[in-house]
Amino acid sequence: MIFVWNKISHLLLVVLAVTLLTFVMTDRLPADIAAEIAGHGADSVELAEVRERLGLNRPVLLRYATWLGGVCRGEFGKSLATEQPVRAALASHLPVTLELLALAQLFALLLALPAGIISAWRSCSLVDRATGTLAFGCASLPNYAMAMGLVFICALKFKLLPATGYTPLSAGMIANLKGFMLPALSIALVEWVTLMRVLRSDLIATLKQDYILLARCKGLPAWRILLVHALRPSCFTFITLLGMQTASLIGGAVIIETVFALPGVGRLLVTAIFAQDYPVVQGTVLLIAVAYVGINFLVDLCYALLDPRVRTVVAGG
C-alpha cells in the first residue's frame, strides 16, 4: 500500500503542474477571446462586459483555482464556441480515440512480439536480417506518410477499405472496424519497430544467462524456454515503452485523426486551439495528462508484479 500511495501522490503533483502550466500559457496567448465573442465592432464597454462574464478580468491563479474546484466537483466548464459542456464534448470524442489506440497497439503487439522473439532466437540469421530490414523501412516513414501509402494501396488501388470517415459501433461492428483499420495500421506499422527492437535486444541478453543455458541442457523445448523462462524477465523495458507509447498516442494521434476524419480527442484539441476555445483546451489537456500518468502508474504496478523488489525499493525510498 505504501508503494501505491507514493506513486499516486507523485502522479497527482504531475497532473497539477501540467494543468497549471497549460492554464498560464493559454492566458499569455496574444489572442483576445473576448474580442472574438463580442465581435469586431464591439467597443471597450462591451469587451469589458464579456471579460467580466467569462471571468477573464480576474487574476490567472484565482481563475485556475476556480477551475480546479469545478473539476473536483466534476464540472469542466462550457465551450466558449458552442456552449456545450466540456465533459460532454470529451465523452463524445474519447471513445473514438480509445478504440483507435487499442487497435493500433493490438496490431503493433501482434507484429512486435513474434518478430522480436524469432529475431532474438535466430539472432544474426537470414530471418533476423530480413526482419531488421523491414523494421528499418517502417521506422523511416512517419505515420502520416504511412497513412497516405495505405490509403493509396488499400482504398484507391484495390478498394478494400474506406479512405476516410467514421462509423459508430452502434451502426455495426464490421463497418466500424473497416473505418479504423487504415488509421490503426498507420500507427501500428510505425510503432511496432521500437517495441520489436527493444524486446529483441533484451531477449538476446537474457538468452545468454546461465539458467537459460541450464534449461537448454535439460532438453526443454525452445518455445518453453522463450515464453516461460526468457520472456518475462525481458519485458521490463518492453512494458515501459508500450506504456509510454500508449500514453503519448492519446494526444499524438491528432494527425491520423485529421487525415482519416476521425472525431477523436486529438482533433477536438486542434479545433479548440484554432477557435481559441480555452475551456475545451484545458479540459482536453487535463484528460491527456490524467491518461498519461495513469498509464505510467499501471506500468509501475506491472513492474511491481513482475519483480517484488520494486515494491521494496519504492516503499523504502
Helices and strands as residue ranges (DSSP letters): H 2-27, H 33-38, H 44-54, H 60-72, H 86-121, H 126-139, H 143-150, I 151-157, G 169-171, H 173-207, H 210-217, H 222-224, I 225-230, G 232-234, H 236-252, H 254-259, H 265-274, H 278-306, H 309-316
